[in-house]
Structure formats: structure tokens, C-alpha cells
Amino acid sequence: MSCIRNKALLIQVRECFFNLPKFSYVFMEKYTYPIVYCITTYIMDNIKINITLGGNLVNKRFVSIILLLIIGLGFTTISFAEGNLNIEAKTAILIDYHTGEILFEKNSHDKVHPASISKIMTLLLGIEALESKRINLSDEVRVSAHAASMGGSQLWLEEGETQSVEDLFKAICLRSANDASVALAEHIAGSEESFVKAMNDRARELGMKDTNFVNATGLPHEDHYVSAYDVGLMSIELLKYDKIHDWLTIYMDEMVVGKKKDKVQSLVNTNRLVKDYEGATGIKTGSTNEAGFCLSASAKRGNLQLIAVVMGSETSKTRFEESMKLLDYGFANYDSITIGKQGDALGKVTVYKGDVEEVEVVLERDSHILLPKGQDKNIEKEIILPQYIESPIEQGEEIGYLSIKIDGKEMDKVRLVSKIEIGKANLKGVFKKTLRSFLLN
């Protein structure tokens, strides 16, 4: 009978507490558990009352412990992560591109074989080399014997033939060509080994703690692994470059290959979401026997841009279906609010002893806030600036900051920087300012 009484009490307690507002897991860990523990102890040791259920006396210690557990279970994480989706994959994650908020995760830090998902890092290093002018799209790259020997997905490039950097990018994005990946890697770093070191160095810079690269292609190796979370990190970084979108969103193209340029290879994007899913912007597929079927998929609708990573699905069809399920969930439940764009002017500050009298301050980066749909929030923006600054000032030097709060809690903090470089005023300039001030007064 005691088990039945306790079960009935548990049901009533759940109905009461599961209607409480949800708070962050961080708050729960730091404050709620200690508070509830103290209350529980006080109830057990000091309150002398009888609690009955259906006429039967209920043990107060049982009530207190149940309250502690139920209150703890009633909270959700600050990452917005949702556990109700059933995703058929070994690991998966759904991330908001702008804020990095996690909307769903499943074993997201497990180390798994990535297959050609690895090429996201290959593309990232490639586009960064392009942006820094270390390489150019028109560069002609000679295909080495090593690059031509790659197995798996490839273009059947011949040793000694040449291909432009632009065509190599295109072949990696669409065909997932291993030979093109190694050819580009060798062109950037001199050898695949040197390029792999750069891949791992960049991974550490991005905070990819569950990743190790052994090659530039993703061909199977026991020491070559990533996590879904880490794939999300490098995917976000890759999408920051506008040029990469030109190739990621192409569905079909062709490429002339061979020493004599006498063969035409069809390029069909392995990521079919670019034609089948509204707003799809990329990114990369991968599959081997060891890795299963993998996909890092991105899509944008309005201000909201999402990245869904699915690793280790059993079939190609499943990886696409599960990725779309994640993206659908995100677009159905969340909104992204743009607070400001990089370079937006938010005020002016007086300059003391400068060659100009005041300087305009601008946002150092974009600012976005992720909100669940249908939840009204009080968004506050506070601009913090000094009354004046003293020259000299470098362009891009921090002068103040913008604080964005929701219901009193700071959600983002963006530096406000000088729009221009400011030098010290010369004697003639100081005299003019002094004279002008004297005449005006």
C-alpha cells in the first residue's frame, strides 16, 4: 500500500511543479539545488505536521526528496537543447549560426569517423588562403602522383595535369573529390602532411576538442575523428566567407580533366538538400563503411540560419531525412532578431587633442539574439561610451560597448570601435580650436 500511496503523491507533485516557469540549468546547479536542499533539511528536522493522502499518513522525508528531484527535473538548459526529437544517427546537433546556441544535441561530443565531412576544414583553410591572397582562383595547380593516387570519390585526375584553384574548390564542394582535395592541400602547404598539421592547428584555434585529422580527405584512419559539435564549429566558421556559398549551392556543373583536357567529368552536388530544401546553403556530405552516412547541412530563412549535423546514419536517405527534421524543428520553434550589423554607427565621442573634434563609433561585429517563437521578451540596448577620448586612436580601437539584455539578463556584449584613425593635433590645429572656442563663448 505504501508504494501505491507514494506513486499517487508523485503524480500530484509532478502536476504541480511541471507547470513552473523553466530556468537555465546553470541557475539550477548554482542556486536551486542548494536552496531546495536546505528547505528539505528544514522540513525533515523542524516542521511537525502530518501529511495525508487518501486518509493515509505519508512520510515527510519521502515528500521532501521527491520535491527536490522533481524541481530539478523541471528545468531546462540555457542552450535551448530539446530532447524530444528522435534522430536516427549515432550523433547529431542543431546549432544557431549567429549565436552558437544549441537547439538539439545527441551524443554531440562523441568521437566518430567523419568521412568527407573532414573536407569542411580543407575548404576552410582553402578559403582563408584565398582571402589572405596566399593563393588565387586563377592559379594553375599541377596534380602530383600522390594526389592522383587517391581512392574513393574522385575526378580521376592524372599525374602532371593542371587544374585551376577555382575548379579544385568546385570539385571538392560538389563531387567531394579526394584527388582535388589533396591537390589543393599541396598547393597551399607544399605537402599533405604540412596541410594536415595546419588543419589540426586551426581546429584547436576553433575550440574543436574532440577532433584529430590525419589526412585532407577523410579517408578512413583509426586516428582520424571528429565530433558533431566540432563539425558545427568549423561549419559556422566556413560559412562566414561569402565566396564559399558560390560553390556550396551549385547543384550541377561539369569540369574538363586530363593532361590533354579531353575528358569531361559531370559534377553533381552530393548534398541534394541544395535543390530539395527551402533555404539550403550547404554544406558537406560524407560516407564510408566506418563512418556511415554523414551530413552537415545549413539553411537560412529570414534572419534565422541553422546548421544541422548528422553523423553515422545507416542510409543516405536517412541522413537527409534526419537533417531536414532537425532544420524543420529549428525553423518552426525559433526566431533570430538582428540587433545590429558590423559597422553600424551608434554614436560619437569627443576627441581631446586630436586632428578631428569627434569620432564615430561603430559595431565591431554583427549582433543577433535567438528567441523561442511566441515568447514576448523585453529587449534592452545600452550604449556605454566615455565623455571624451584622447588621441591618438587607431582605427578599430575599442572605445565602448553595446550591452543587449533580455528581461534584465545580458545576452550579448559587442565592442564599439573607432571608425577611423585619429592622430594628434598639430600646433596650428590646436590654435584654431582654441580660437573657435573663444569666439563662440
C-alpha positions as CSV (number, residue, x, y, z in Angstrom):
1,M,0.0,0.0,0.0
2,S,2.9,2.4,0.8
3,C,4.1,2.1,-2.9
4,I,0.7,2.9,-4.2
5,R,0.3,5.9,-1.9
6,N,3.8,7.2,-2.8
7,K,3.1,6.8,-6.6
8,A,-0.2,8.8,-6.2
9,L,1.7,11.5,-4.4
10,L,4.4,11.6,-7.1
11,I,1.7,12.1,-9.7
12,Q,0.2,15.1,-7.8
13,V,3.6,16.6,-7.2
14,R,4.6,16.3,-10.9
15,E,1.3,18.0,-11.9
16,C,2.1,20.9,-9.6
17,F,5.7,21.5,-10.4
18,F,5.9,20.8,-14.1
19,N,3.8,23.9,-14.7
20,L,6.5,26.2,-13.1
21,P,8.5,28.5,-15.4
22,K,11.7,27.0,-16.9
23,F,15.0,28.3,-15.8
24,S,18.5,27.7,-17.0
25,Y,20.5,24.6,-15.9
26,V,23.3,26.9,-14.8
27,F,20.9,28.7,-12.4
28,M,19.6,25.3,-11.2
29,E,23.1,23.9,-10.4
30,K,24.4,27.0,-8.7
31,Y,21.3,28.1,-6.7
32,T,18.3,25.8,-6.8
33,Y,19.8,22.6,-5.6
34,P,21.4,24.2,-2.5
35,I,18.3,26.1,-1.7
36,V,16.0,23.1,-2.1
37,Y,18.4,21.0,-0.1
38,C,18.2,23.5,2.8
39,I,14.4,23.6,2.7
40,T,14.3,19.8,2.6
41,T,16.5,19.5,5.6
42,Y,14.4,22.1,7.5
43,I,11.2,20.3,6.6
44,M,12.6,17.0,7.8
45,D,14.0,18.2,11.0
46,N,11.8,21.1,12.2
47,I,8.2,21.0,10.7
48,K,6.0,18.8,12.8
49,I,2.9,18.4,10.6
50,N,1.1,15.4,9.3
51,I,0.7,15.0,5.6
52,T,-2.0,12.6,4.5
53,L,-3.1,11.2,1.1
54,G,-6.4,9.5,0.9
55,G,-6.5,9.3,4.7
56,N,-3.1,7.6,5.0
57,L,-0.1,9.2,6.6
58,V,2.8,10.0,4.2
59,N,6.4,10.0,5.2
60,K,7.7,13.6,5.2
61,R,11.2,12.5,4.2
62,F,9.8,10.9,1.1
63,V,7.9,14.1,0.2
64,S,10.9,16.3,0.6
65,I,13.2,14.1,-1.5
66,I,10.6,13.8,-4.3
67,L,10.2,17.6,-4.3
68,L,13.9,18.0,-4.7
69,L,14.1,15.6,-7.6
70,I,11.0,16.9,-9.4
71,I,12.1,20.5,-9.2
72,G,15.4,19.6,-10.6
73,L,13.9,17.7,-13.5
74,G,11.6,20.6,-14.3
75,F,14.3,22.9,-15.5
76,T,15.8,23.1,-19.0
77,T,19.3,24.1,-20.2
78,I,20.3,27.6,-21.2
79,S,21.4,26.1,-24.6
80,F,17.7,25.6,-25.6
81,A,18.5,21.9,-26.2
82,E,15.4,19.9,-26.8
83,G,15.3,16.2,-26.0
84,N,12.0,15.2,-27.6
85,L,13.3,14.7,-31.2
86,N,14.1,11.1,-32.2
87,I,17.1,11.4,-34.6
88,E,18.3,8.2,-36.2
89,A,22.0,8.8,-36.1
90,K,24.9,8.0,-33.8
91,T,25.5,11.7,-33.1
92,A,23.7,14.9,-34.1
93,I,23.4,18.5,-33.2
94,L,21.4,21.6,-34.3
95,I,23.1,25.0,-33.9
96,D,22.0,28.6,-34.5
97,Y,24.6,30.0,-36.8
98,H,24.7,33.5,-35.4
99,T,24.7,32.9,-31.6
100,G,26.1,29.3,-31.5
101,E,23.1,28.3,-29.3
102,I,22.5,24.5,-29.3
103,L,18.9,23.7,-30.1
104,F,19.3,20.0,-30.1
105,E,22.1,17.5,-29.4
106,K,22.6,13.8,-29.3
107,N,25.9,12.4,-28.2
108,S,27.4,15.6,-29.7
109,H,30.8,15.2,-28.2
110,D,31.3,11.5,-29.1
111,K,34.4,11.0,-31.3
112,V,33.3,9.4,-34.6
113,H,34.7,8.8,-38.1
114,P,33.9,11.8,-40.3
115,A,34.5,10.6,-43.9
116,S,34.3,13.5,-46.3
117,I,32.9,15.8,-43.6
118,S,36.6,16.4,-43.0
119,K,36.7,18.4,-46.2
120,I,34.9,21.3,-44.4
121,M,38.3,22.0,-42.7
122,T,40.1,21.6,-46.1
123,L,37.7,24.1,-47.6
124,L,38.1,26.5,-44.6
125,L,41.9,26.5,-44.9
126,G,41.5,27.0,-48.7
127,I,39.1,29.9,-48.5
128,E,41.3,31.5,-45.7
129,A,44.3,31.2,-48.0
130,L,42.3,32.8,-50.8
131,E,41.1,35.7,-48.6
132,S,44.7,36.4,-47.4
133,K,46.0,36.4,-51.1
134,R,48.3,33.4,-50.5
135,I,46.6,31.7,-53.4
136,N,44.4,33.0,-56.3
137,L,41.4,31.4,-58.1
138,S,43.3,31.6,-61.4
139,D,46.4,29.7,-60.0
140,E,47.2,26.6,-62.1
141,V,47.9,23.6,-59.8
142,R,49.9,20.7,-61.1
143,V,48.5,17.4,-59.9
144,S,51.1,15.3,-58.1
145,A,51.4,11.5,-58.2
146,H,50.2,11.4,-54.6
147,A,47.1,13.5,-55.3
148,A,46.3,11.4,-58.4
149,S,46.6,8.1,-56.4
150,M,43.7,8.9,-54.1
151,G,40.9,6.4,-54.0
152,G,37.2,6.8,-53.0
153,S,35.3,9.7,-54.5
154,Q,37.5,11.4,-57.2
155,L,37.7,13.1,-60.6
156,W,40.3,10.6,-61.9
157,L,42.9,13.4,-62.2
158,E,46.1,12.4,-64.0
159,E,49.6,13.0,-62.6
160,G,51.0,16.1,-64.3
161,E,47.8,17.7,-65.4
162,T,46.9,21.1,-64.3
163,Q,43.7,22.5,-62.8
164,S,42.8,26.0,-61.6
165,V,42.3,26.6,-57.9
166,E,38.7,27.6,-58.7
167,D,37.9,24.3,-60.3
168,L,39.5,22.4,-57.4
169,F,37.2,24.2,-55.0
170,K,34.2,23.4,-57.2
171,A,35.2,19.7,-57.4
172,I,35.6,19.4,-53.6
173,C,32.2,21.1,-52.9
174,L,30.2,19.2,-55.5
175,R,31.9,15.9,-56.2
176,S,33.7,15.6,-52.9
177,A,36.8,14.7,-54.9
178,N,39.7,13.3,-52.9
179,D,42.2,13.9,-55.6
180,A,41.2,17.6,-55.9
181,S,41.4,17.9,-52.1
182,V,44.9,16.7,-51.9
183,A,46.0,18.8,-54.9
184,L,44.6,21.9,-53.2
185,A,46.2,21.0,-49.9
186,E,49.6,20.5,-51.6
187,H,49.3,23.9,-53.4
188,I,48.6,25.7,-50.1
189,A,51.0,24.0,-47.8
190,G,53.6,22.2,-50.0
191,S,52.6,18.7,-48.9
192,E,49.5,17.0,-47.5
193,E,51.4,16.3,-44.2
194,S,52.0,20.0,-43.7
195,F,48.4,20.8,-44.6
196,V,47.1,18.3,-42.0
197,K,49.2,20.0,-39.3
198,A,47.6,23.3,-40.3
199,M,44.1,21.5,-40.1
200,N,44.8,20.4,-36.5
201,D,46.2,23.8,-35.6
202,R,43.1,25.5,-36.9
203,A,40.9,23.0,-35.1
204,R,42.5,23.9,-31.8
205,E,42.0,27.6,-32.5
206,L,38.3,27.0,-33.0
207,G,38.0,25.0,-29.8
208,M,37.5,21.7,-31.5
209,K,38.5,19.5,-28.6
210,D,37.2,16.1,-29.9
211,T,38.9,16.2,-33.3
212,N,42.1,14.9,-34.9
213,F,42.9,15.0,-38.6
214,V,45.3,12.5,-40.3
215,N,44.6,13.5,-43.9
216,A,42.9,16.2,-46.1
217,T,40.2,13.9,-47.4
218,G,38.5,11.9,-44.6
219,L,39.6,8.6,-45.9
220,P,39.4,6.0,-43.0
221,H,42.1,6.0,-40.3
222,E,41.7,5.0,-36.7
223,D,43.2,8.3,-35.5
224,H,41.1,10.5,-37.8
225,Y,37.9,11.6,-35.9
226,V,35.6,14.4,-35.1
227,S,32.5,15.1,-33.0
228,A,29.2,16.5,-34.2
229,Y,29.8,19.6,-32.0
230,D,33.2,20.2,-33.6
231,V,31.7,19.8,-37.1
232,G,29.3,22.5,-36.2
233,L,32.1,24.8,-35.1
234,M,34.0,24.5,-38.3
235,S,30.8,24.7,-40.4
236,I,30.0,28.1,-38.7
237,E,33.5,29.3,-39.5
238,L,33.3,28.2,-43.1
239,L,30.0,30.0,-43.8
240,K,31.4,33.3,-42.7
241,Y,33.1,33.6,-46.2
242,D,30.7,34.8,-48.9
243,K,32.7,33.2,-51.7
244,I,32.3,29.7,-50.5
245,H,28.5,30.0,-51.0
246,D,29.0,30.3,-54.7
247,W,30.2,26.7,-54.8
248,L,28.2,25.1,-52.0
249,T,24.9,26.0,-53.6
250,I,25.6,24.7,-57.1
251,Y,23.7,21.5,-57.9
252,M,25.2,20.5,-61.2
253,D,28.2,21.5,-63.3
254,E,31.0,19.9,-65.3
255,M,34.8,20.0,-65.5
256,V,37.3,19.2,-68.2
257,V,40.1,16.9,-66.9
258,G,43.2,15.0,-68.2
259,K,46.6,16.1,-69.5
260,K,45.0,16.7,-72.9
261,K,41.8,18.1,-71.5
262,D,40.0,15.5,-73.5
263,K,37.6,14.2,-70.8
264,V,34.5,15.9,-69.2
265,Q,33.5,15.0,-65.7
266,S,30.0,15.7,-64.5
267,L,29.8,17.4,-61.1
268,V,26.6,16.7,-59.2
269,N,26.4,18.0,-55.7
270,T,26.4,15.1,-53.2
271,N,24.2,17.3,-50.9
272,R,20.8,17.0,-52.5
273,L,19.3,19.5,-50.0
274,V,20.6,22.4,-52.1
275,K,17.8,21.6,-54.5
276,D,15.2,19.8,-52.2
277,Y,15.1,22.0,-49.1
278,E,13.9,25.6,-48.9
279,G,16.7,28.0,-48.0
280,A,19.5,25.4,-48.1
281,T,23.0,26.9,-48.2
282,G,25.3,23.8,-47.9
283,I,27.4,22.2,-46.7
284,K,29.0,18.8,-47.0
285,T,28.2,15.1,-47.1
286,G,30.4,12.1,-46.2
287,S,30.2,8.3,-46.2
288,T,32.4,5.4,-45.6
289,N,31.8,1.9,-44.1
290,E,33.4,3.1,-40.9
291,A,31.6,6.5,-40.7
292,G,28.2,5.5,-42.0
293,F,26.3,8.3,-43.8
294,C,27.0,11.9,-42.5
295,L,25.9,15.4,-43.4
296,S,26.5,18.9,-42.2
297,A,23.5,20.8,-43.6
298,S,22.9,24.6,-43.4
299,A,19.8,26.6,-44.3
300,K,18.6,30.2,-43.9
301,R,15.1,31.6,-43.8
302,G,14.7,35.2,-43.0
303,N,17.2,36.2,-40.2
304,L,17.4,32.6,-38.9
305,Q,20.3,30.5,-40.1
306,L,20.7,26.9,-38.8
307,I,23.3,24.2,-39.0
308,A,22.2,20.5,-38.6
309,V,24.9,17.9,-38.3
310,V,24.0,14.2,-38.5
311,M,26.8,11.6,-38.2
312,G,26.6,7.8,-38.5
313,S,23.2,7.3,-40.2
314,E,22.5,3.8,-41.6
315,T,21.5,5.0,-45.1
316,S,22.0,8.1,-47.3
317,K,18.2,8.7,-47.3
318,T,18.1,8.7,-43.5
319,R,20.8,11.3,-43.1
320,F,18.9,13.7,-45.4
321,E,15.6,13.0,-43.7
322,E,17.0,13.5,-40.2
323,S,18.8,16.6,-41.2
324,M,15.6,18.1,-42.6
325,K,13.8,17.0,-39.4
326,L,16.3,19.0,-37.3
327,L,16.1,22.1,-39.6
328,D,12.3,21.9,-39.6
329,Y,12.2,21.8,-35.8
330,G,14.5,24.9,-35.6
331,F,12.6,27.0,-38.1
332,A,9.3,26.0,-36.5
333,N,10.3,27.0,-33.0
334,Y,12.8,29.8,-33.1
335,D,13.3,33.3,-34.4
336,S,16.5,35.3,-34.8
337,I,16.4,39.0,-34.1
338,T,19.1,41.2,-35.6
339,I,20.3,43.8,-33.1
340,G,22.9,45.4,-35.4
341,K,25.4,44.8,-38.2
342,Q,29.1,45.2,-38.2
343,G,30.0,48.8,-39.0
344,D,26.7,50.2,-37.8
345,A,27.3,53.7,-36.3
346,L,25.9,54.0,-32.7
347,G,27.3,57.3,-31.6
348,K,30.0,59.9,-31.5
349,V,32.6,60.7,-28.9
350,T,34.6,64.0,-28.4
351,V,38.3,63.7,-29.1
352,Y,40.8,65.6,-26.9
353,K,44.0,66.8,-28.6
354,G,43.1,65.1,-31.9
355,D,43.2,66.1,-35.5
356,V,39.4,65.8,-35.5
357,E,37.0,67.0,-32.9
358,E,34.9,63.9,-32.6
359,V,34.9,60.3,-33.8
360,E,32.1,58.0,-34.8
361,V,31.9,54.6,-33.1
362,V,30.7,51.5,-34.8
363,L,29.8,47.9,-34.0
364,E,32.8,45.6,-34.2
365,R,30.6,42.7,-35.3
366,D,27.1,41.6,-36.0
367,S,24.8,41.0,-33.0
368,H,21.8,38.6,-33.1
369,I,19.5,37.3,-30.4
370,L,17.8,33.9,-30.6
371,L,14.3,33.6,-29.1
372,P,11.7,30.9,-28.9
373,K,8.7,31.8,-31.1
374,G,5.7,33.2,-29.4
375,Q,7.6,34.4,-26.3
376,D,7.4,38.1,-25.8
377,K,10.7,39.4,-24.3
378,N,11.7,42.9,-23.2
379,I,14.9,43.6,-25.1
380,E,17.1,46.4,-23.8
381,K,20.0,48.0,-25.6
382,E,22.5,50.1,-23.5
383,I,25.3,52.0,-25.2
384,I,28.3,52.6,-22.9
385,L,30.7,55.4,-24.1
386,P,33.2,57.8,-22.3
387,Q,32.5,61.5,-22.4
388,Y,35.8,62.0,-24.3
389,I,38.9,60.2,-25.5
390,E,42.4,61.4,-26.0
391,S,44.3,61.0,-29.3
392,P,46.0,59.1,-30.9
393,I,43.4,56.4,-31.7
394,E,43.8,53.5,-34.0
395,Q,41.1,52.6,-36.5
396,G,39.1,49.7,-34.9
397,E,40.3,50.6,-31.4
398,E,37.8,49.9,-28.6
399,I,36.0,52.9,-27.2
400,G,33.0,51.5,-25.6
401,Y,30.4,48.7,-25.9
402,L,26.8,47.8,-26.6
403,S,25.1,45.7,-24.0
404,I,22.0,43.7,-25.0
405,K,19.7,42.4,-22.3
406,I,16.5,40.3,-22.2
407,D,14.4,40.8,-19.1
408,G,17.4,42.3,-17.3
409,K,19.8,39.5,-18.3
410,E,22.8,40.3,-20.5
411,M,22.6,38.1,-23.7
412,D,25.3,39.8,-25.8
413,K,28.0,42.4,-25.4
414,V,29.6,44.0,-28.5
415,R,32.6,46.2,-28.6
416,L,32.1,49.7,-30.1
417,V,35.2,50.7,-32.0
418,S,36.6,53.8,-33.7
419,K,35.6,54.1,-37.4
420,I,38.7,56.0,-38.4
421,E,42.3,56.5,-37.3
422,I,42.9,59.7,-35.3
423,G,46.2,61.4,-35.0
424,K,47.4,64.1,-32.6
425,A,46.5,67.7,-33.4
426,N,49.4,69.9,-34.6
427,L,50.1,73.4,-33.1
428,K,48.1,75.1,-35.9
429,G,45.1,72.8,-35.3
430,V,45.2,73.4,-31.5
431,F,45.3,77.2,-32.1
432,K,42.3,77.0,-34.5
433,K,40.2,75.0,-32.0
434,T,41.2,77.4,-29.1
435,L,40.3,80.5,-31.2
436,R,37.0,79.0,-32.3
437,S,36.1,78.1,-28.7
438,F,37.0,81.6,-27.6
439,L,34.9,83.3,-30.3
440,L,31.9,81.1,-29.7
441,N,32.0,81.8,-26.0
